[in-house]
Amino acid sequence: MEHYHAVVWLDHRDAKVFHITTEEASERDVHATHSSEHQSAGHKDRGKSGKRPPIDKDYFEGVIGALGGAKEILIMGPADAKKELSTYIDSHHKEMKEKIIGIEAADHMSDYKVIQHARKFFKREDRMRPLLGQQA
């Protein structure tokens, strides 16, 4: 089911994508496909080598696919994954870049808290925009 608003919470291992309205939400999980060394990376998503794994294009493409149909997108998460997704979208899916209306730092949260935070965010953002047919 497509909704106008979507939020993605992600780190370098997992992403949760929610398409939301004021009353319902649908969820889709996406998991990274990079090597097991990086899957068990630990602190700050670094592997045994101490270096960050390369961008997992299949992972980001899965997240982008899960966001399909959304008109406004909020990206949330810890560390750099949220910025890396935004940069990837800017480089590979320029048509989607304008749909990203917020990028926020957020530690691990329950699904409920992610959805509630996103609803408040979108409600606040929607009030700041002029109504259709009105000039800004």
N, CA and C atoms as an extended XYZ file, in Angstrom:
408
Properties=species:S:1:pos:R:3:atomname:S:1:resname:S:1:resid:I:1 pbc="F F F"
N         0.844       -1.179        0.000 N   MET     1
C         0.000        0.000        0.000 CA  MET     1
C         0.891        1.245        0.000 C   MET     1
N         0.631        2.173       -0.898 N   GLU     2
C         1.410        3.400       -0.973 CA  GLU     2
C         0.748        4.494       -0.150 C   GLU     2
N         1.562        5.247        0.538 N   HIS     3
C         1.097        6.396        1.303 CA  HIS     3
C         1.909        7.608        0.874 C   HIS     3
N         1.420        8.760        1.227 N   TYR     4
C         2.094       10.002        0.870 CA  TYR     4
C         3.419       10.146        1.607 C   TYR     4
N         3.437        9.769        2.898 N   HIS     5
C         4.623        9.914        3.738 CA  HIS     5
C         5.290        8.571        3.997 C   HIS     5
N         6.627        8.589        4.035 N   ALA     6
C         7.384        7.397        4.410 CA  ALA     6
C         8.550        7.821        5.285 C   ALA     6
N         8.903        6.952        6.216 N   VAL     7
C        10.074        7.158        7.056 CA  VAL     7
C        10.920        5.904        6.968 C   VAL     7
N        12.226        6.096        6.894 N   VAL     8
C        13.148        4.964        6.949 CA  VAL     8
C        14.090        5.194        8.121 C   VAL     8
N        14.188        4.198        8.983 N   TRP     9
C        15.209        4.186       10.037 CA  TRP     9
C        16.223        3.152        9.590 C   TRP     9
N        17.507        3.543        9.526 N   LEU    10
C        18.505        2.587        9.075 CA  LEU    10
C        19.842        2.777        9.751 C   LEU    10
N        20.585        1.665        9.829 N   ASP    11
C        22.003        1.684       10.146 CA  ASP    11
C        22.676        0.920        9.004 C   ASP    11
N        23.911        0.470        9.187 N   HIS    12
C        24.602       -0.211        8.089 CA  HIS    12
C        24.207       -1.678        7.939 C   HIS    12
N        23.329       -2.165        8.793 N   ARG    13
C        22.926       -3.574        8.735 CA  ARG    13
C        21.463       -3.774        8.349 C   ARG    13
N        20.591       -2.922        8.882 N   ASP    14
C        19.154       -3.116        8.715 CA  ASP    14
C        18.456       -1.783        8.487 C   ASP    14
N        17.357       -1.862        7.756 N   ALA    15
C        16.505       -0.689        7.548 CA  ALA    15
C        15.061       -1.105        7.766 C   ALA    15
N        14.313       -0.202        8.378 N   LYS    16
C        12.871       -0.383        8.530 CA  LYS    16
C        12.217        0.779        7.807 C   LYS    16
N        11.388        0.457        6.837 N   VAL    17
C        10.695        1.470        6.051 CA  VAL    17
C         9.218        1.398        6.411 C   VAL    17
N         8.668        2.549        6.794 N   PHE    18
C         7.250        2.637        7.140 CA  PHE    18
C         6.581        3.637        6.214 C   PHE    18
N         5.512        3.215        5.566 N   HIS    19
C         4.633        4.129        4.841 CA  HIS    19
C         3.508        4.434        5.820 C   HIS    19
N         3.281        5.731        6.098 N   ILE    20
C         2.381        6.076        7.199 CA  ILE    20
C         1.298        7.073        6.802 C   ILE    20
N         0.205        6.976        7.536 N   THR    21
C        -0.854        7.983        7.535 CA  THR    21
C        -1.061        8.337        9.003 C   THR    21
N        -2.048        9.155        9.284 N   THR    22
C        -2.317        9.503       10.684 CA  THR    22
C        -2.860        8.320       11.464 C   THR    22
N        -3.360        7.305       10.766 N   GLU    23
C        -4.003        6.200       11.469 CA  GLU    23
C        -3.396        4.830       11.223 C   GLU    23
N        -2.584        4.674       10.197 N   GLU    24
C        -2.029        3.353        9.933 CA  GLU    24
C        -0.605        3.453        9.415 C   GLU    24
N         0.074        2.314        9.452 N   ALA    25
C         1.444        2.246        8.953 CA  ALA    25
C         1.690        0.847        8.402 C   ALA    25
N         2.403        0.787        7.299 N   SER    26
C         2.833       -0.504        6.774 CA  SER    26
C         4.353       -0.537        6.840 C   SER    26
N         4.906       -1.699        7.150 N   GLU    27
C         6.347       -1.826        7.377 CA  GLU    27
C         6.971       -2.772        6.368 C   GLU    27
N         8.192       -2.439        5.998 N   ARG    28
C         9.006       -3.335        5.171 CA  ARG    28
C        10.430       -3.303        5.709 C   ARG    28
N        10.998       -4.467        5.967 N   ASP    29
C        12.371       -4.571        6.460 CA  ASP    29
C        13.310       -4.878        5.300 C   ASP    29
N        14.488       -4.253        5.338 N   VAL    30
C        15.524       -4.493        4.340 CA  VAL    30
C        16.805       -4.782        5.107 C   VAL    30
N        17.532       -5.806        4.684 N   HIS    31
C        18.760       -6.196        5.375 CA  HIS    31
C        19.952       -6.048        4.438 C   HIS    31
N        21.073       -5.614        4.995 N   ALA    32
C        22.297       -5.448        4.220 CA  ALA    32
C        22.767       -6.799        3.700 C   ALA    32
N        23.481       -6.764        2.597 N   THR    33
C        23.964       -8.000        1.980 CA  THR    33
C        25.475       -8.135        2.042 C   THR    33
N        26.178       -7.225        2.731 N   HIS    34
C        27.640       -7.292        2.725 CA  HIS    34
C        28.145       -8.465        3.546 C   HIS    34
N        29.447       -8.675        3.508 N   SER    35
C        30.080       -9.873        4.076 CA  SER    35
C        29.803      -10.059        5.559 C   SER    35
N        29.956      -11.298        6.014 N   SER    36
C        29.708      -11.629        7.418 CA  SER    36
C        30.671      -10.903        8.338 C   SER    36
N        31.877      -10.576        7.863 N   GLU    37
C        32.816       -9.818        8.700 CA  GLU    37
C        32.187       -8.499        9.099 C   GLU    37
N        31.533       -7.846        8.149 N   HIS    38
C        30.919       -6.559        8.446 CA  HIS    38
C        29.574       -6.726        9.128 C   HIS    38
N        28.897       -7.840        8.895 N   GLN    39
C        27.619       -8.082        9.563 CA  GLN    39
C        27.801       -8.132       11.069 C   GLN    39
N        28.925       -8.685       11.524 N   SER    40
C        29.166       -8.798       12.962 CA  SER    40
C        30.103       -7.711       13.443 C   SER    40
N        30.084       -6.593       12.772 N   ALA    41
C        31.089       -5.558       12.954 CA  ALA    41
C        31.185       -4.989       14.354 C   ALA    41
N        30.094       -4.730       15.011 N   GLY    42
C        30.195       -4.145       16.336 CA  GLY    42
C        30.182       -2.638       16.292 C   GLY    42
N        30.961       -2.019       17.164 N   HIS    43
C        30.936       -0.578       17.367 CA  HIS    43
C        31.164        0.196       16.077 C   HIS    43
N        30.303        1.137       15.829 N   LYS    44
C        30.377        2.062       14.696 CA  LYS    44
C        30.427        1.358       13.347 C   LYS    44
N        29.852        0.151       13.272 N   ASP    45
C        29.722       -0.559       12.004 CA  ASP    45
C        31.055       -0.811       11.312 C   ASP    45
N        32.120       -1.002       12.055 N   ARG    46
C        33.424       -1.279       11.455 CA  ARG    46
C        33.752       -2.756       11.631 C   ARG    46
N        34.373       -3.324       10.633 N   GLY    47
C        34.742       -4.733       10.676 CA  GLY    47
C        36.030       -4.944       11.446 C   GLY    47
N        36.580       -6.169       11.341 N   LYS    48
C        37.811       -6.516       12.049 CA  LYS    48
C        38.977       -5.659       11.594 C   LYS    48
N        38.936       -5.197       10.362 N   SER    49
C        40.017       -4.368        9.833 CA  SER    49
C        39.986       -2.955       10.399 C   SER    49
N        38.887       -2.581       11.054 N   GLY    50
C        38.757       -1.226       11.589 CA  GLY    50
C        38.253       -0.231       10.561 C   GLY    50
N        38.030       -0.694        9.340 N   LYS    51
C        37.554        0.192        8.277 CA  LYS    51
C        36.071       -0.039        8.038 C   LYS    51
N        35.387        1.014        7.652 N   ARG    52
C        33.972        0.912        7.316 CA  ARG    52
C        33.839        0.098        6.032 C   ARG    52
N        32.830       -0.767        5.963 N   PRO    53
C        32.626       -1.539        4.738 CA  PRO    53
C        32.245       -0.619        3.583 C   PRO    53
N        32.487       -1.068        2.350 N   PRO    54
C        32.075       -0.242        1.206 CA  PRO    54
C        30.556       -0.116        1.178 C   PRO    54
N        30.078        0.891        0.480 N   ILE    55
C        28.637        1.093        0.342 CA  ILE    55
C        28.016       -0.176       -0.238 C   ILE    55
N        26.974       -0.638        0.381 N   ASP    56
C        26.260       -1.836       -0.070 CA  ASP    56
C        25.152       -1.379       -1.017 C   ASP    56
N        25.450       -1.358       -2.304 N   LYS    57
C        24.500       -0.843       -3.303 CA  LYS    57
C        23.204       -1.638       -3.306 C   LYS    57
N        23.293       -2.960       -3.158 N   ASP    58
C        22.072       -3.776       -3.140 CA  ASP    58
C        21.187       -3.405       -1.956 C   ASP    58
N        21.812       -3.132       -0.819 N   TYR    59
C        21.079       -2.720        0.388 CA  TYR    59
C        20.360       -1.403        0.130 C   TYR    59
N        21.092       -0.399       -0.356 N   PHE    60
C        20.477        0.897       -0.621 CA  PHE    60
C        19.395        0.792       -1.692 C   PHE    60
N        19.612       -0.023       -2.718 N   GLU    61
C        18.586       -0.206       -3.751 CA  GLU    61
C        17.339       -0.855       -3.156 C   GLU    61
N        17.530       -1.778       -2.208 N   GLY    62
C        16.389       -2.388       -1.529 CA  GLY    62
C        15.602       -1.375       -0.722 C   GLY    62
N        16.326       -0.479       -0.032 N   VAL    63
C        15.672        0.579        0.747 CA  VAL    63
C        14.909        1.508       -0.194 C   VAL    63
N        15.543        1.899       -1.283 N   ILE    64
C        14.904        2.797       -2.250 CA  ILE    64
C        13.658        2.147       -2.840 C   ILE    64
N        13.742        0.867       -3.149 N   GLY    65
C        12.576        0.146       -3.649 CA  GLY    65
C        11.440        0.128       -2.642 C   GLY    65
N        11.785       -0.043       -1.366 N   ALA    66
C        10.767       -0.062       -0.310 CA  ALA    66
C        10.124        1.307       -0.125 C   ALA    66
N        10.840        2.373       -0.460 N   LEU    67
C        10.306        3.735       -0.341 CA  LEU    67
C         9.422        4.114       -1.524 C   LEU    67
N         9.412        3.302       -2.549 N   GLY    68
C         8.691        3.602       -3.782 CA  GLY    68
C         7.271        4.081       -3.544 C   GLY    68
N         6.882        5.109       -4.268 N   GLY    69
C         5.531        5.652       -4.180 CA  GLY    69
C         5.368        6.777       -3.178 C   GLY    69
N         6.278        6.903       -2.223 N   ALA    70
C         6.163        7.973       -1.227 CA  ALA    70
C         6.454        9.320       -1.882 C   ALA    70
N         5.723       10.326       -1.459 N   LYS    71
C         5.926       11.680       -1.981 CA  LYS    71
C         6.842       12.503       -1.078 C   LYS    71
N         6.861       12.170        0.218 N   GLU    72
C         7.744       12.842        1.171 CA  GLU    72
C         8.395       11.780        2.042 C   GLU    72
N         9.717       11.936        2.247 N   ILE    73
C        10.500       10.921        2.945 CA  ILE    73
C        11.310       11.558        4.061 C   ILE    73
N        11.286       10.906        5.223 N   LEU    74
C        12.140       11.255        6.353 CA  LEU    74
C        13.124       10.114        6.524 C   LEU    74
N        14.421       10.437        6.604 N   ILE    75
C        15.466        9.436        6.833 CA  ILE    75
C        15.995        9.630        8.244 C   ILE    75
N        16.055        8.538        9.011 N   MET    76
C        16.523        8.587       10.400 CA  MET    76
C        17.532        7.471       10.639 C   MET    76
N        18.404        7.684       11.620 N   GLY    77
C        19.312        6.614       12.013 CA  GLY    77
C        20.545        7.146       12.706 C   GLY    77
N        21.326        6.229       13.281 N   PRO    78
C        22.565        6.608       13.943 CA  PRO    78
C        23.709        6.705       12.931 C   PRO    78
N        24.797        7.258       13.350 N   ALA    79
C        26.045        7.268       12.575 CA  ALA    79
C        25.853        7.842       11.176 C   ALA    79
N        26.559        7.274       10.209 N   ASP    80
C        26.618        7.854        8.871 CA  ASP    80
C        25.677        7.228        7.850 C   ASP    80
N        25.019        6.146        8.190 N   ALA    81
C        24.206        5.432        7.195 CA  ALA    81
C        23.154        6.330        6.558 C   ALA    81
N        22.520        7.180        7.352 N   LYS    82
C        21.463        8.049        6.811 CA  LYS    82
C        22.036        9.024        5.787 C   LYS    82
N        23.219        9.562        6.054 N   LYS    83
C        23.852       10.491        5.119 CA  LYS    83
C        24.314        9.761        3.861 C   LYS    83
N        24.830        8.543        4.055 N   GLU    84
C        25.280        7.756        2.908 CA  GLU    84
C        24.108        7.401        1.996 C   GLU    84
N        22.954        7.077        2.577 N   LEU    85
C        21.768        6.800        1.763 CA  LEU    85
C        21.364        8.045        0.984 C   LEU    85
N        21.354        9.193        1.635 N   SER    86
C        20.992       10.438        0.967 CA  SER    86
C        21.952       10.741       -0.184 C   SER    86
N        23.240       10.554        0.044 N   THR    87
C        24.241       10.783       -0.999 CA  THR    87
C        24.053        9.802       -2.154 C   THR    87
N        23.765        8.547       -1.824 N   TYR    88
C        23.529        7.532       -2.854 CA  TYR    88
C        22.309        7.905       -3.697 C   TYR    88
N        21.251        8.332       -3.041 N   ILE    89
C        20.046        8.755       -3.770 CA  ILE    89
C        20.368        9.936       -4.677 C   ILE    89
N        21.129       10.891       -4.162 N   ASP    90
C        21.496       12.070       -4.951 CA  ASP    90
C        22.294       11.674       -6.196 C   ASP    90
N        23.137       10.655       -6.066 N   SER    91
C        23.980       10.224       -7.181 CA  SER    91
C        23.275        9.294       -8.162 C   SER    91
N        22.396        8.427       -7.657 N   HIS    92
C        21.837        7.366       -8.491 CA  HIS    92
C        20.329        7.466       -8.749 C   HIS    92
N        19.633        8.272       -7.962 N   HIS    93
C        18.173        8.398       -8.098 CA  HIS    93
C        17.772        9.861       -7.901 C   HIS    93
N        18.273       10.714       -8.761 N   LYS    94
C        18.061       12.159       -8.613 CA  LYS    94
C        16.585       12.536       -8.510 C   LYS    94
N        15.712       11.781       -9.178 N   GLU    95
C        14.283       12.085       -9.137 CA  GLU    95
C        13.705       11.905       -7.737 C   GLU    95
N        14.363       11.134       -6.900 N   MET    96
C        13.877       10.891       -5.543 CA  MET    96
C        14.432       11.914       -4.545 C   MET    96
N        15.508       12.585       -4.892 N   LYS    97
C        16.182       13.495       -3.957 CA  LYS    97
C        15.236       14.564       -3.418 C   LYS    97
N        14.396       15.133       -4.274 N   GLU    98
C        13.498       16.210       -3.836 CA  GLU    98
C        12.416       15.717       -2.876 C   GLU    98
N        12.220       14.418       -2.800 N   LYS    99
C        11.220       13.858       -1.892 CA  LYS    99
C        11.727       13.762       -0.455 C   LYS    99
N        13.049       13.835       -0.282 N   ILE   100
C        13.624       13.759        1.065 CA  ILE   100
C        13.463       15.127        1.717 C   ILE   100
N        12.622       15.189        2.748 N   ILE   101
C        12.373       16.484        3.389 CA  ILE   101
C        13.006       16.571        4.770 C   ILE   101
N        13.660       15.499        5.211 N   GLY   102
C        14.334       15.542        6.496 CA  GLY   102
C        15.292       14.383        6.667 C   GLY   102
N        16.417       14.674        7.342 N   ILE   103
C        17.397       13.660        7.725 CA  ILE   103
C        17.723       13.940        9.179 C   ILE   103
N        17.458       12.966       10.046 N   GLU   104
C        17.627       13.185       11.483 CA  GLU   104
C        18.424       12.072       12.134 C   GLU   104
N        19.256       12.455       13.083 N   ALA   105
C        19.987       11.480       13.896 CA  ALA   105
C        19.018       10.840       14.884 C   ALA   105
N        19.124        9.525       15.018 N   ALA   106
C        18.261        8.809       15.962 CA  ALA   106
C        18.904        7.480       16.322 C   ALA   106
N        19.005        7.219       17.610 N   ASP   107
C        19.495        5.924       18.061 CA  ASP   107
C        18.442        4.868       17.781 C   ASP   107
N        18.752        3.626       18.136 N   HIS   108
C        17.779        2.541       17.953 CA  HIS   108
C        16.499        2.893       18.692 C   HIS   108
N        15.380        2.715       18.011 N   MET   109
C        14.067        3.044       18.561 CA  MET   109
C        13.115        1.900       18.245 C   MET   109
N        12.070        1.774       19.046 N   SER   110
C        11.028        0.799       18.727 CA  SER   110
C        10.298        1.269       17.472 C   SER   110
N         9.650        0.332       16.797 N   ASP   111
C         8.867        0.695       15.612 CA  ASP   111
C         7.837        1.764       15.963 C   ASP   111
N         7.182        1.587       17.092 N   TYR   112
C         6.163        2.537       17.535 CA  TYR   112
C         6.748        3.946       17.651 C   TYR   112
N         7.933        4.062       18.260 N   LYS   113
C         8.542        5.388       18.441 CA  LYS   113
C         8.962        6.002       17.110 C   LYS   113
N         9.458        5.186       16.194 N   VAL   114
C         9.813        5.702       14.866 CA  VAL   114
C         8.568        6.266       14.182 C   VAL   114
N         7.484        5.510       14.219 N   ILE   115
C         6.239        5.941       13.573 CA  ILE   115
C         5.696        7.208       14.228 C   ILE   115
N         5.675        7.259       15.548 N   GLN   116
C         5.169        8.445       16.256 CA  GLN   116
C         6.027        9.667       15.951 C   GLN   116
N         7.346        9.494       15.957 N   HIS   117
C         8.244       10.608       15.651 CA  HIS   117
C         7.986       11.108       14.222 C   HIS   117
N         7.841       10.177       13.286 N   ALA   118
C         7.604       10.568       11.894 CA  ALA   118
C         6.272       11.297       11.737 C   ALA   118
N         5.244       10.829       12.409 N   ARG   119
C         3.940       11.512       12.317 CA  ARG   119
C         4.047       12.948       12.815 C   ARG   119
N         4.728       13.147       13.931 N   LYS   120
C         4.916       14.514       14.449 CA  LYS   120
C         5.726       15.349       13.467 C   LYS   120
N         6.780       14.760       12.911 N   PHE   121
C         7.621       15.467       11.953 CA  PHE   121
C         6.798       15.908       10.740 C   PHE   121
N         6.065       14.982       10.134 N   PHE   122
C         5.294       15.313        8.931 CA  PHE   122
C         4.176       16.303        9.233 C   PHE   122
N         3.550       16.185       10.381 N   LYS   123
C         2.498       17.136       10.755 CA  LYS   123
C         3.081       18.546       10.855 C   LYS   123
N         4.241       18.660       11.486 N   ARG   124
C         4.922       19.948       11.628 CA  ARG   124
C         5.333       20.478       10.253 C   ARG   124
N         5.896       19.631        9.404 N   GLU   125
C         6.331       20.049        8.068 CA  GLU   125
C         5.147       20.466        7.200 C   GLU   125
N         4.051       19.703        7.269 N   ASP   126
C         2.873       20.023        6.458 CA  ASP   126
C         2.287       21.377        6.831 C   ASP   126
N         2.328       21.737        8.092 N   ARG   127
C         1.789       23.033        8.531 CA  ARG   127
C         2.640       24.197        8.049 C   ARG   127
N         3.901       23.939        7.754 N   MET   128
C         4.796       25.008        7.334 CA  MET   128
C         4.678       25.305        5.842 C   MET   128
N         4.008       24.452        5.092 N   ARG   129
C         3.872       24.640        3.650 CA  ARG   129
C         2.580       25.371        3.337 C   ARG   129
N         2.582       26.200        2.290 N   PRO   130
C         1.335       26.862        1.900 CA  PRO   130
C         0.343       25.837        1.363 C   PRO   130
N        -0.923       26.138        1.490 N   LEU   131
C        -1.961       25.280        0.930 CA  LEU   131
C        -1.887       25.333       -0.583 C   LEU   131
N        -2.349       24.278       -1.236 N   LEU   132
C        -2.352       24.265       -2.695 CA  LEU   132
C        -3.113       25.480       -3.212 C   LEU   132
N        -2.562       26.119       -4.216 N   GLY   133
C        -3.217       27.280       -4.801 CA  GLY   133
C        -2.821       28.598       -4.144 C   GLY   133
N        -2.115       28.522       -3.014 N   GLN   134
C        -1.663       29.746       -2.349 CA  GLN   134
C        -0.187       29.948       -2.639 C   GLN   134
N         0.230       31.180       -2.654 N   GLN   135
C         1.635       31.499       -2.884 CA  GLN   135
C         2.374       31.494       -1.557 C   GLN   135
N         3.626       31.113       -1.608 N   ALA   136
C         4.456       31.075       -0.393 CA  ALA   136
C         4.873       32.460        0.016 C   ALA   136
